[in-house]
Amino acid sequence: MTSAILTEAELRFLARQPRGHLSTIGPDGTPQVKPLGFTWNGALGTIDIAGFNMGGSAKYRNIKANPRVAFVVDEVTEASMEGAHFLEIRGVAEAVTGRPSADGHLAAEIIRIHPRRVVAYNVDPEQPGLHTRGAGAGSRADASWPTVA
């Protein structure tokens, strides 16, 4: 299935990665970056992040105060620029409450990222190099969303 937000190559890249890095902004303006697991929610076109005690975490509090985030998934397949691969998704995060996992490992709260900008480097073997584009609701010319220089 083709995603309106991510390309088939980007979806394949995400599917083979076990974790990514979420960057949020703390109340004092300090960035916070954390490695974590994630899932692609194809029905909503979002990155969903669950975790133990998510509702009590700094990242959850951060996105409630400032929902602008960046999420990066990367891999290095060889020690060269051709071996570097990453997908950066900039977007607006939403604090969502659902149901905790049956085993109690995951909290009911999740972070749901709505993509607004996609930056991909060497993700699609047929189109290597750097590719950027708007995604989702923020892809239109919108002064409230930062642009990539």
Secondary structure as UniProt FT lines:
FT   HELIX           8..15
FT   STRAND          20..25
FT   TURN            27..28
FT   STRAND          31..36
FT   STRAND          39..41
FT   TURN            42..45
FT   STRAND          46..50
FT   TURN            52..53
FT   HELIX           54..56
FT   HELIX           58..65
FT   STRAND          68..76
FT   HELIX           81..83
FT   STRAND          84..97
FT   TURN            102..103
FT   STRAND          109..121
FT   TURN            125..126
FT   STRAND          130..134
FT   HELIX           136..139
FT   TURN            143..144
//
